[in-house]
Amino acid sequence: MLFLPNSGIKCRLKKAKKLAEVISSGEQWSLGMHPLVYSYSRACKFLPGAFFAQVKLVKYLESQNKIAWFTQHRARFEDFLVEKKEHLTKITHDGGSKMKSSASIFDYWKLILDALAAVKDPISAIENSPFNHVLVLPDHEQTTTKVKKGGSLALKMRETLQHCPTCSECGARIYRNAWTQDHTVPKSDGGSGHSKNLTAMHGVCNSGIKQQRLHKEKTLTDSPPA
């Protein structure tokens, strides 16, 4: 006999599906977040605590209506996360395995985002926070003639992230399975569908953020001089 999930379970499944789509999918509301930026150590080790912190971050941005705010600072935020991967490893190690470190990682990410939004140096913000211990770290790779597995995986991650396509709207990396295309020259201006006239964008940047920017620019252009 086939048992169908009750309405409560169906609702939770729909919410989980929508959240997954927001994090990374080809849908128009997707942030297209690259997993190597958020959920992996420099040696390409998956960190469950970081993944659940990513879920917490998306929920926070949605609940506070901060998606547009996030996209304004996203490129610099993600560049910082990639450059300072050792911070993520340290917080994960201190917080414990699996989900235990997710709250600390989320707080660390929020600290960085708030610093960038306030045009402050993230390192200075960390120095004056409970996370200042992450700044005292040894080199993650010892100098040796032998190529170790961790070093090889770190090289692959670096090359992958360096050659990622970037969103033409916000400038942040786009995951290969989570992008949309937009016309460089808009269709309304006679833009063709040729690949040379197409550019890659996150779904949310293409369908929402860009439209908000264009509307604001048009409003300023159409406004009569004071």
Backbone bond lengths (Angstrom), bond angles and torsions (degrees), N, CA, C in turn:
res aa  C-N    CA-C-N  psi(-1)  N-CA   C-N-CA  omega(-1)  CA-C   N-CA-C  phi
1 M - - - 1.462 - - 1.529 109.51 -
2 L 1.313 117.13 135.18 1.456 121.69 -178.60 1.520 110.44 -88.96
3 F 1.315 115.84 124.92 1.457 120.95 178.44 1.520 109.01 -101.25
4 L 1.310 116.61 122.78 1.451 121.24 178.58 1.520 110.05 -92.93
5 P 1.315 118.23 143.08 1.465 120.39 179.16 1.510 111.57 -63.09
6 N 1.343 116.22 145.84 1.459 118.82 178.76 1.523 110.31 -73.46
7 S 1.333 115.90 174.73 1.466 120.57 -174.34 1.514 112.25 -61.60
8 G 1.352 116.89 -35.31 1.463 120.30 179.86 1.513 111.62 -63.97
9 I 1.321 116.44 -43.76 1.462 120.96 178.86 1.523 110.38 -67.27
10 K 1.332 116.82 -41.14 1.464 120.66 178.20 1.528 110.82 -59.23
11 C 1.320 115.58 -42.02 1.463 119.97 -179.84 1.520 111.25 -63.15
12 R 1.335 115.76 -43.13 1.473 119.64 179.69 1.524 111.09 -66.22
13 L 1.322 116.29 -37.22 1.465 120.02 178.52 1.526 110.73 -65.44
14 K 1.329 116.77 -40.58 1.465 120.62 178.21 1.523 111.03 -63.47
15 K 1.352 116.04 -41.14 1.464 120.32 179.11 1.525 110.75 -65.25
16 A 1.341 115.69 -41.01 1.466 120.07 179.65 1.530 110.27 -64.75
17 K 1.341 116.04 -41.44 1.470 120.49 178.89 1.527 110.50 -63.24
18 K 1.322 116.88 -44.49 1.462 120.87 -179.63 1.531 110.93 -63.83
19 L 1.345 116.12 -40.54 1.457 120.07 178.88 1.519 110.90 -63.68
20 A 1.340 116.29 -42.34 1.467 120.46 178.10 1.518 110.49 -62.00
21 E 1.330 116.99 -38.28 1.458 121.34 179.22 1.524 111.10 -67.66
22 V 1.319 117.18 -37.19 1.466 120.46 178.13 1.523 109.87 -65.48
23 I 1.325 116.81 -41.29 1.463 120.75 -178.05 1.525 110.78 -65.19
24 S 1.338 117.26 -50.44 1.463 118.63 -176.85 1.523 110.97 -162.32
25 S 1.305 115.84 105.72 1.464 121.83 176.48 1.528 108.52 -164.78
26 G 1.313 115.53 -179.96 1.457 119.66 177.99 1.515 112.96 -92.75
27 E 1.331 117.08 9.34 1.458 120.94 -179.04 1.527 110.58 -73.54
28 Q 1.341 115.96 158.59 1.460 120.79 -175.27 1.524 112.77 -69.97
29 W 1.331 117.26 -16.71 1.466 120.35 179.60 1.527 112.34 -100.02
30 S 1.323 117.23 8.91 1.463 120.51 -175.53 1.525 113.50 -82.93
31 L 1.318 115.32 141.15 1.466 121.55 174.26 1.530 111.21 -81.57
32 G 1.327 117.03 -16.72 1.460 120.42 178.09 1.518 113.06 57.24
33 M 1.314 117.56 45.74 1.467 122.26 -175.43 1.534 110.38 -73.85
34 H 1.321 115.63 130.78 1.467 120.41 -177.03 1.530 109.33 -78.98
35 P 1.346 118.27 123.78 1.466 120.60 -177.69 1.530 114.24 -60.98
36 L 1.337 117.38 -31.98 1.464 119.25 -179.97 1.526 111.75 -67.43
37 V 1.316 116.91 -25.92 1.466 120.63 178.60 1.521 110.78 -73.70
38 Y 1.325 116.25 -42.42 1.460 120.31 -169.59 1.535 114.80 -102.37
39 S 1.303 119.06 -36.54 1.472 120.53 -165.93 1.518 115.48 -112.70
40 Y 1.316 117.96 6.72 1.468 120.17 -177.34 1.518 111.61 -128.88
41 S 1.334 114.67 147.15 1.461 120.26 173.86 1.522 108.78 -76.20
42 R 1.321 116.42 174.30 1.474 118.85 -179.75 1.527 111.12 -63.56
43 A 1.336 116.86 -28.76 1.464 120.97 179.64 1.522 111.99 -87.52
44 C 1.346 116.71 19.15 1.460 123.21 176.52 1.526 112.95 64.82
45 K 1.310 117.33 32.09 1.463 120.85 175.13 1.528 108.66 -95.22
46 F 1.336 115.11 127.49 1.459 119.68 179.40 1.527 109.81 -69.46
47 L 1.338 116.47 132.33 1.457 122.51 -178.02 1.529 108.74 -115.53
48 P 1.332 118.34 101.52 1.470 121.24 -178.42 1.526 113.10 -54.71
49 G 1.335 116.79 -39.71 1.463 119.99 179.56 1.517 112.05 -60.25
50 A 1.341 116.03 -37.72 1.468 120.43 178.63 1.522 110.79 -69.47
51 F 1.331 116.92 -37.01 1.464 119.92 178.42 1.534 110.79 -63.24
52 F 1.332 116.45 -44.62 1.462 119.04 -179.67 1.532 111.53 -71.66
53 A 1.331 116.48 -26.22 1.469 119.52 172.57 1.522 109.90 -67.78
54 Q 1.333 116.56 -35.59 1.461 121.49 176.76 1.529 110.17 -63.77
55 V 1.323 116.01 -41.59 1.470 120.48 176.18 1.528 109.91 -61.22
56 K 1.319 115.75 -44.02 1.466 120.95 179.97 1.529 110.47 -63.69
57 L 1.327 117.00 -38.72 1.464 121.14 179.31 1.528 110.93 -63.56
58 V 1.323 116.87 -44.88 1.468 120.51 -179.71 1.524 110.68 -64.49
59 K 1.320 116.71 -42.41 1.470 120.15 177.95 1.529 110.62 -60.98
60 Y 1.335 115.87 -40.99 1.469 120.85 179.14 1.530 110.74 -63.12
61 L 1.325 116.90 -46.60 1.460 120.99 -178.83 1.524 111.47 -62.29
62 E 1.330 116.09 -39.96 1.464 119.60 179.51 1.521 111.52 -69.62
63 S 1.333 116.77 -44.51 1.466 120.26 -177.10 1.524 112.15 -66.62
64 Q 1.341 116.78 -30.08 1.462 121.38 -179.49 1.533 112.66 -96.58
65 N 1.330 116.00 6.47 1.469 120.93 -179.01 1.534 111.18 54.31
66 K 1.344 114.82 47.29 1.465 120.48 -174.70 1.532 113.50 -114.98
67 I 1.315 117.64 19.29 1.463 119.29 -179.87 1.529 110.51 -61.64
68 A 1.331 116.44 -47.28 1.472 119.96 179.39 1.525 110.70 -63.33
69 W 1.322 116.64 -41.00 1.474 121.88 176.79 1.513 110.71 -59.55
70 F 1.326 116.31 -42.82 1.464 121.41 179.91 1.523 111.36 -61.41
71 T 1.341 117.04 -43.79 1.459 119.74 -177.40 1.528 112.49 -64.86
72 Q 1.328 117.05 -25.76 1.461 120.22 178.07 1.523 111.76 -65.78
73 H 1.323 117.06 -31.29 1.466 122.09 -174.79 1.526 112.50 -114.19
74 R 1.304 115.79 1.14 1.465 120.82 -170.93 1.523 114.06 -60.63
75 A 1.322 118.14 -47.56 1.464 120.76 -176.01 1.528 111.09 -59.23
76 R 1.335 117.31 -46.41 1.469 120.43 179.75 1.521 110.81 -68.25
77 F 1.330 117.02 -36.26 1.461 121.78 178.25 1.522 111.01 -62.71
78 E 1.316 116.79 -48.50 1.453 120.18 -178.29 1.530 111.92 -69.45
79 D 1.332 116.98 -35.14 1.469 119.61 175.22 1.527 110.12 -60.78
80 F 1.325 116.41 -39.85 1.463 120.61 179.06 1.522 110.70 -65.39
81 L 1.327 117.36 -42.77 1.462 120.82 179.55 1.525 111.24 -62.05
82 V 1.321 116.52 -40.53 1.464 120.78 179.92 1.529 110.45 -68.07
83 E 1.324 116.00 -42.11 1.468 120.02 -178.82 1.527 111.43 -67.96
84 K 1.324 117.41 -34.84 1.470 121.83 -175.42 1.526 111.69 -110.02
85 K 1.314 117.36 46.00 1.459 121.51 -179.56 1.531 112.45 -57.64
86 E 1.337 117.01 -29.91 1.459 120.15 -178.73 1.526 111.50 -62.91
87 H 1.329 117.50 -28.06 1.463 120.46 177.59 1.528 110.04 -62.40
88 L 1.326 115.82 -43.41 1.460 120.73 179.91 1.529 110.71 -62.82
89 T 1.317 116.36 -42.69 1.466 120.38 179.24 1.518 111.14 -63.32
90 K 1.321 116.70 -41.40 1.464 121.21 -179.24 1.526 111.05 -65.85
91 I 1.317 117.59 -46.38 1.465 121.00 -179.70 1.527 110.24 -64.23
92 T 1.333 116.66 -39.11 1.465 120.97 177.77 1.520 110.67 -63.04
93 H 1.325 116.27 -44.17 1.465 121.13 -179.57 1.521 111.36 -64.11
94 D 1.323 116.23 -42.54 1.470 120.19 -178.74 1.524 111.84 -71.55
95 G 1.325 116.32 -34.17 1.462 120.04 -175.47 1.505 114.45 -82.22
96 G 1.309 117.18 -16.42 1.452 120.48 -178.61 1.515 111.60 105.22
97 S 1.302 115.46 170.45 1.459 120.94 -175.35 1.514 112.28 -77.06
98 K 1.323 113.67 167.71 1.461 123.26 175.89 1.525 112.50 53.03
99 M 1.329 118.57 -123.04 1.462 121.60 -170.72 1.519 113.75 -84.31
100 K 1.322 118.82 -10.00 1.466 121.46 -171.69 1.530 112.92 -61.54
101 S 1.321 117.20 -31.42 1.461 120.58 -175.84 1.525 113.24 -90.44
102 S 1.322 118.87 -2.59 1.465 121.25 -172.26 1.526 113.02 -61.25
103 A 1.334 117.76 -40.15 1.466 120.63 -179.36 1.528 111.01 -64.53
104 S 1.336 116.74 -41.88 1.467 120.69 179.92 1.526 111.21 -67.00
105 I 1.329 116.55 -40.83 1.460 120.03 179.02 1.522 110.45 -64.00
106 F 1.326 116.76 -42.69 1.467 120.46 176.94 1.526 111.10 -59.72
107 D 1.329 117.55 -45.43 1.467 121.07 179.37 1.528 111.16 -62.16
108 Y 1.323 116.54 -38.91 1.468 121.73 177.59 1.526 110.39 -63.70
109 W 1.322 116.61 -46.33 1.467 120.45 179.14 1.523 111.18 -62.58
110 K 1.307 116.61 -42.18 1.464 120.41 179.93 1.531 110.30 -63.61
111 L 1.314 116.94 -37.92 1.459 121.73 177.18 1.529 110.40 -59.78
112 I 1.334 116.09 -45.19 1.466 121.02 -179.82 1.526 110.92 -65.16
113 L 1.321 116.68 -45.67 1.463 120.61 179.70 1.522 112.17 -61.28
114 D 1.320 116.26 -44.70 1.467 120.27 179.96 1.528 111.00 -63.51
115 A 1.330 116.62 -37.42 1.468 120.50 178.64 1.527 110.20 -65.18
116 L 1.317 117.15 -45.16 1.460 120.91 179.59 1.525 111.15 -63.76
117 A 1.334 116.25 -40.45 1.466 120.42 179.58 1.517 111.60 -64.55
118 A 1.340 116.10 -30.96 1.459 120.80 -179.73 1.530 111.90 -91.31
119 V 1.343 115.69 9.37 1.471 122.63 -178.92 1.532 110.14 55.75
120 K 1.320 115.28 46.40 1.450 121.76 176.94 1.528 109.61 -115.89
121 D 1.329 115.75 158.27 1.455 121.17 178.98 1.529 108.98 -73.94
122 P 1.342 118.70 120.97 1.462 120.63 -179.56 1.531 113.46 -58.73
123 I 1.334 116.67 -34.43 1.458 120.06 179.44 1.526 110.73 -63.83
124 S 1.324 116.56 -41.82 1.469 120.02 176.88 1.517 110.87 -63.16
125 A 1.325 116.49 -38.18 1.464 120.32 177.87 1.523 110.61 -63.78
126 I 1.319 116.69 -39.64 1.464 121.00 179.09 1.527 110.39 -67.64
127 E 1.320 116.38 -40.58 1.473 120.54 -179.78 1.523 111.86 -58.38
128 N 1.314 116.88 -31.40 1.461 121.62 -177.84 1.526 112.00 -104.27
129 S 1.319 115.28 31.15 1.468 120.53 -178.59 1.529 110.09 -134.04
130 P 1.328 116.99 172.00 1.465 120.39 176.27 1.525 113.59 -65.69
131 F 1.323 116.54 -7.10 1.463 120.11 -179.18 1.527 112.97 -97.73
132 N 1.327 117.62 13.29 1.466 119.65 -175.62 1.532 112.89 -63.46
133 H 1.327 117.24 -18.15 1.466 119.67 -179.82 1.529 112.10 -68.55
134 V 1.328 118.25 -20.03 1.462 119.52 -178.38 1.526 111.61 -73.05
135 L 1.329 117.12 -15.07 1.461 120.46 -179.19 1.519 112.50 -79.05
136 V 1.322 117.06 -15.40 1.467 121.48 179.20 1.518 107.47 -103.21
137 L 1.318 115.50 84.73 1.452 120.32 -175.58 1.532 110.44 -131.37
138 P 1.320 117.58 142.69 1.465 120.32 174.43 1.517 110.07 -73.93
139 D 1.307 115.83 164.71 1.464 120.10 177.14 1.520 108.59 -60.88
140 H 1.336 116.51 132.89 1.462 119.46 -175.88 1.522 112.77 -71.80
141 E 1.335 118.14 -15.89 1.458 120.89 179.13 1.534 109.27 -129.80
142 Q 1.307 116.23 119.83 1.460 120.48 178.33 1.526 109.06 -77.12
143 T 1.325 115.47 147.36 1.458 120.17 178.36 1.520 109.85 -73.08
144 T 1.319 117.21 121.97 1.459 122.14 -179.64 1.520 108.65 -156.05
145 T 1.318 116.32 157.44 1.460 120.38 178.84 1.519 111.48 -82.29
146 K 1.328 116.90 -17.77 1.459 121.16 -178.91 1.519 110.49 -89.05
147 V 1.307 116.14 130.21 1.458 120.69 178.41 1.528 108.82 -82.91
148 K 1.312 116.17 114.80 1.453 120.67 179.88 1.519 109.92 -92.67
149 K 1.332 114.93 163.92 1.465 120.51 -177.14 1.528 111.50 -59.53
150 G 1.351 116.20 -43.08 1.460 119.94 -179.55 1.514 111.93 -60.81
151 G 1.332 116.74 -41.00 1.456 120.59 179.14 1.518 112.11 -66.85
152 S 1.324 116.37 -38.41 1.457 120.65 179.13 1.522 111.32 -66.01
153 L 1.331 116.34 -42.65 1.460 120.26 179.02 1.527 111.14 -68.27
154 A 1.332 116.18 -35.62 1.464 120.08 177.48 1.526 110.49 -63.45
155 L 1.337 116.00 -38.38 1.470 120.57 177.36 1.532 110.62 -63.55
156 K 1.328 116.51 -43.83 1.463 120.43 179.76 1.527 110.98 -62.57
157 M 1.341 116.20 -41.35 1.458 119.93 178.47 1.520 110.50 -63.66
158 R 1.320 116.64 -45.32 1.466 120.56 -179.12 1.521 110.98 -59.88
159 E 1.328 116.69 -45.55 1.461 120.44 -179.51 1.525 111.45 -65.87
160 T 1.327 116.24 -39.87 1.461 120.19 179.38 1.521 111.30 -62.72
161 L 1.341 116.35 -46.58 1.460 120.49 -177.59 1.526 112.37 -71.03
162 Q 1.337 115.99 -31.92 1.463 119.35 178.99 1.524 112.32 -69.93
163 H 1.318 116.59 -26.58 1.464 119.73 -175.82 1.530 112.65 -108.62
164 C 1.312 115.88 16.65 1.465 119.96 175.46 1.525 110.16 -69.62
165 P 1.325 117.68 143.20 1.467 118.89 170.50 1.523 108.95 -66.72
166 T 1.296 116.91 151.83 1.462 120.73 178.91 1.517 110.36 -118.79
167 C 1.302 115.75 150.82 1.458 122.38 -179.03 1.525 109.93 -70.60
168 S 1.306 116.47 129.96 1.461 120.20 -178.38 1.525 112.48 -73.13
169 E 1.329 117.19 -9.56 1.461 120.56 178.73 1.527 111.52 -95.36
170 C 1.339 117.84 -52.55 1.475 120.04 -175.41 1.520 113.18 -103.42
171 G 1.337 118.48 -17.00 1.460 121.64 176.89 1.514 115.08 86.81
172 A 1.338 118.08 -2.36 1.467 120.94 -178.77 1.531 110.54 -85.58
173 R 1.316 115.82 164.64 1.460 121.21 -179.03 1.533 111.27 -65.82
174 I 1.316 114.61 151.44 1.460 120.90 177.33 1.524 109.11 -118.46
175 Y 1.310 116.58 129.88 1.465 121.01 176.60 1.523 109.11 -72.62
176 R 1.325 116.02 144.57 1.478 120.39 -172.46 1.525 113.06 -61.62
177 N 1.334 117.56 -27.18 1.461 120.29 -178.68 1.526 112.41 -98.11
178 A 1.321 117.06 10.42 1.474 119.45 -173.94 1.518 111.23 -142.58
179 W 1.325 116.69 66.18 1.450 119.22 178.39 1.526 110.42 -142.83
180 T 1.303 114.44 158.46 1.460 121.14 174.82 1.525 107.63 -125.27
181 Q 1.308 116.01 169.75 1.472 119.80 179.87 1.515 110.27 -118.25
182 D 1.321 114.44 146.33 1.453 120.18 -179.88 1.519 108.90 -136.29
183 H 1.311 116.11 157.50 1.472 121.51 179.48 1.526 110.38 -81.95
184 T 1.328 115.98 129.46 1.464 120.28 174.52 1.526 109.50 -63.05
185 V 1.336 115.05 -49.14 1.463 121.24 170.72 1.518 106.20 -98.27
186 P 1.334 119.51 116.71 1.465 122.29 -174.80 1.527 113.16 -55.20
187 K 1.337 113.96 150.89 1.471 118.95 177.45 1.522 110.88 -56.92
188 S 1.326 116.07 -36.50 1.467 120.33 -178.05 1.517 112.10 -63.92
189 D 1.340 116.27 -21.30 1.465 120.29 178.65 1.530 111.38 -102.07
190 G 1.315 116.31 14.63 1.463 119.79 178.14 1.505 113.78 89.44
191 G 1.333 117.34 18.40 1.454 120.24 -179.57 1.516 111.69 -66.90
192 S 1.324 116.83 136.14 1.458 121.39 -178.56 1.519 110.66 -86.88
193 G 1.338 116.34 170.19 1.455 121.96 177.47 1.510 112.31 -94.05
194 H 1.339 117.74 12.69 1.461 121.83 178.34 1.525 109.55 -65.42
195 S 1.331 116.03 147.24 1.465 120.85 -177.54 1.526 112.46 -57.13
196 K 1.350 116.84 -29.08 1.458 119.88 179.82 1.527 111.73 -69.36
197 N 1.321 116.36 -17.91 1.459 119.85 -179.95 1.528 111.60 -104.88
198 L 1.331 116.81 13.02 1.463 120.88 -179.55 1.522 110.18 -111.13
199 T 1.302 115.99 147.33 1.459 121.63 178.82 1.526 108.93 -136.59
200 A 1.332 116.71 150.42 1.462 121.52 -176.68 1.525 110.85 -86.58
201 M 1.335 115.06 140.83 1.466 121.11 178.72 1.521 110.36 -144.72
202 H 1.343 115.51 153.90 1.456 119.79 166.60 1.528 107.32 -65.99
203 G 1.323 116.46 150.05 1.456 119.90 -179.81 1.512 112.77 -56.10
204 V 1.338 116.91 -47.38 1.461 120.37 -177.12 1.527 111.76 -68.06
205 C 1.317 117.07 -30.78 1.467 120.16 177.89 1.525 110.30 -70.70
206 N 1.321 116.10 -37.34 1.452 121.42 -177.50 1.523 111.79 -72.71
207 S 1.322 116.33 -43.29 1.454 120.25 -172.45 1.524 114.44 -93.06
208 G 1.333 116.75 -23.62 1.452 118.88 -175.71 1.513 114.98 -122.45
209 I 1.307 116.56 -57.93 1.464 121.70 -173.71 1.530 111.18 -63.21
210 K 1.324 116.54 -45.14 1.468 119.64 -179.40 1.525 110.80 -62.90
211 Q 1.323 116.17 -42.15 1.456 120.18 -179.50 1.532 111.50 -63.51
212 Q 1.328 115.98 -39.77 1.468 119.74 177.39 1.526 110.47 -63.06
213 R 1.329 116.43 -42.24 1.466 120.63 -179.83 1.515 110.73 -64.53
214 L 1.332 116.80 -46.24 1.469 120.69 -178.94 1.527 111.33 -63.49
215 H 1.339 115.81 -39.71 1.468 119.42 178.45 1.528 110.53 -63.87
216 K 1.335 115.85 -41.25 1.471 119.91 179.53 1.522 110.47 -65.52
217 E 1.334 116.54 -42.70 1.461 120.38 179.73 1.529 110.96 -64.51
218 K 1.328 116.50 -40.18 1.464 120.53 179.15 1.525 110.96 -65.66
219 T 1.340 115.52 -40.40 1.464 120.13 179.24 1.521 110.77 -61.59
220 L 1.352 115.91 -42.02 1.469 119.57 -179.68 1.518 110.79 -68.68
221 T 1.359 116.31 -35.79 1.459 119.97 -179.33 1.533 111.35 -69.93
222 D 1.346 115.23 -39.18 1.468 119.67 -176.41 1.527 113.04 -80.36
223 S 1.343 116.03 -15.20 1.471 118.69 -177.77 1.524 110.12 -68.58
224 P 1.298 118.03 133.95 1.471 120.16 178.71 1.524 110.78 -69.08
225 P 1.302 118.55 149.03 1.475 121.45 178.66 1.514 111.27 -62.26
226 A 1.326 115.31 145.92 1.482 119.90 -178.95 1.512 109.90 -70.40
